């Protein structure tokens, strides 16, 4: 919860300072402040000041992040910034309660639209014009977390977490609803693992028509293909 009288922008700046500072991704932690000084941007100065005045203990090493050959929109800094917006959006009740309510209220039919809409993040501030600190976008990029990534989060994080929480917290209705939504979730964007497994198994692409079936192919790939366990795979005699 933010303190009374604190503006939304101040809350947002504090969240970004804490998230990025703990991740070791502030300019002063990565470039000795060089890029920040050259940019002369007030938003960077604000985040650095807030981080410097905060209480913090453990900080990740910036080298722990994969920053090379990453698509600009997938850059870790932008993803953490998107998280700060979600934290502020749900600060009144807290993310856990909001997630539970979101799942409970989502209709089974087309419920994925409700889940994805709750995760979309856009901005008009500093991050609409920057991929990283001091690194400007060629064009304005207001979307920090778009529909495709929101769908990935819903299938890989939101619904599995809600199902597990329903089991742990003795909320059987929540667990059942999460599972039903997962079973009905439409197909996500095709990735290279799915393409590889379709080729390996000679599958008609029309068969992989849901997120659940995509996840099944990924599970088979991780459990057998990447482990060199072709001999033990029940699908080795497919067809």
N, C-alpha and C positions, 0 to 999 in steps of 0.2 A: 504494500500500500504506500502511496506517495503521501508526503506530509501536506497538511492543509495549506493552500496558497501556492503550492508548487505548480508551475505550468506544465502542460503536456510536453513541450519542447525540453524543459529542464529534466523531466523524468526520462525522456527518451535519450537525452545526452548522457545521463548517469548510467542507464542500462547499457548503452553502447560502450561507455568507458570501462565498465566492469567486465563486460563480456570480452571485448577486444583486449583489454589489459591482462586479464587472466589467461587469455589465449596466447599472449606474447606477440600480438599483431599490431600494436600501436606503432606509429612511426619511430618514436624514441627507442623502442625495443628492437626494431629491425634495421634502421638506417642511422642510428645515433642522432636522430632528429634532422638529418640533412634534407630529406624530401619535404618534411613539414615546414622547415624554415624557408625553403625555396618557394613553396606554394603560398605562404603568407595567408593561409585560410583561417578564419576565426573559429570554424567548427573544429578543426584539428586542435587548435590551442585550447578550446573548451574541454575536449575529451582528455587531453594530456593533463590539464589542470585538475579535472575531476578525479582522474586516476591517481594522480600524485597525492591528493588529499584524502583518498579512501583508505580503508583498512584492508590490506590484502596480505596473504601469506604465500601460498604456492602459486607459481606462475609457470605455464608451459613454455618450453623453449620454442622459438619460432621455427627452428629446424625440424620440429616434429610434424610440421605441416607440409603437404605437397603443394608447392606454389608454382612450379614450373609446368609448362604445357597444359595448363588448366584453362578451359574456356572462361573468358572474362565474366560472364554471367554466373558461372559456378564458383567463382573465387571465394575462398573461405571467409574473407572479410565481409563480402556482401551477404553471405548466408547468415553470419552472426548478426549482422545489422538487421536482417529480416527477422531474426529471432527476437531482437529487442522490441520490434513493433508488436509482435505477438504477445510478449510479456506485458507490455503496456495495455494492449487491447483487453487482456483478461485479468488485469491487476485487481479489479474489485472483488471478484469471487475466487480468483486463483485459477491457474491453468487446469489443475486436476478436476476441480468441480465443473469448469466450463466444458472440458472434454466429455465428462460423464453426461452432462446435460445435452451436449451436442449429439452424442450417440443415441440417447434415449428419445430425442425429439426428431431425429432424422427419419423420414418415411422410408419404408423398405423399397418402394418403387421409386427409382431415380434418386435414392438417398445420397448417391455419390456426389451429386451436384451441390447438396447442402454442405457436405464435408469439405469439398474443395473450396467452395466460396468462403468458408470460415478461415481458410489458411492463406488466401491471397493477400499479398502485401504490395502496396504501391507507395511511392514517396514523391514529394515535390522538393525535397531539400537537397543537401549536399550529395547524397547518393543517387540522385536522379542524373547527375552529371559526372560521376566518378565510378570507376571499377575498383579502384584502390586509392589509398591516400596519395593525393597529388597526381593521380593518373586519370585524366579526363576521358570521358566517352566521346566518340566522334559525333554521336547524336544523343539526344536526351533518352535515357532508359529509365522510365518511371517504375517498371516492374522489378521488384526485388525477389518476389516469390510468385511465379506464374502458375497457370492452371496445370501444366504438365508436371511440374515439380510437386505441386500440391497433391496431385493424384498419387504420385510415388510415395509421398509421406503418409497419406491416408492408408494405403495398402501395406506399406512396410513398417510403419511405426504406430499410427493412431489406432487402427483396428486391432492389431495384435496386442498392444498395450491395454486397450480397453477390455479385451477378452481376458487377459491375464489378471487385470485388476478386479474384474468381476468375480473371478474364481477365488482370488486371495481375500477380497473384502466381503465375501459371501453375498454377492449381488448377482444371482443367477440370471435375472432378466437382462442385465447389462451384458453379461457374457454371451447369452443367446442372441441378443440383438446385434452385437458386434460380429458374431459368426455369420448371421444371416446377411448382414450388409456385405461382409467379405465374399460370401458365396455369390452374391448378385453383382459384384463389382465388375464393370466392363473392362475390356482389354486396355492395357496401358500402351504407351509408345513401345514399339518393338526395339529390343536391344540386340547386341551382337551375340549374347548367350543364346537367346531364343532362336536367332537365325542359325547358329551353329548346331543346336540340337535338332532343329527341323531338318537340316541337311543330314545329320548323323542318323536320325531315325526314319528319314524319308517320309516325314509327316506332311499332310496337306495343311497349308497355313490356315485354312478355314476351321480346322479342328481346334486350334488354339484361339478360342474366341472369348476368353475371360481372363481377368487378372489372376484368378486362382490357377488356371492351367499354365499361365506364364510362370507363376511361382513354382509350380510342380516341375517344369523343365529346368528352372534354375537350381532347384533342390537336387535333381538327378545329376546335373552337371557338377555341382559341388561335391556330392557324395560319391560319385563314381568316376566321372571323366577326369577331374583334376587330381584324383588320387591314384590313377592308373589301375582301377579296379574293373576293367572291362570284363574280365572273366567271371566276376561275381554279379554283374549286372543282369537282372532278369530280362532286360530288353535287348540283350546281345543277339538273340535269335529272332528279333522283330521281323515280321513278314515271312 
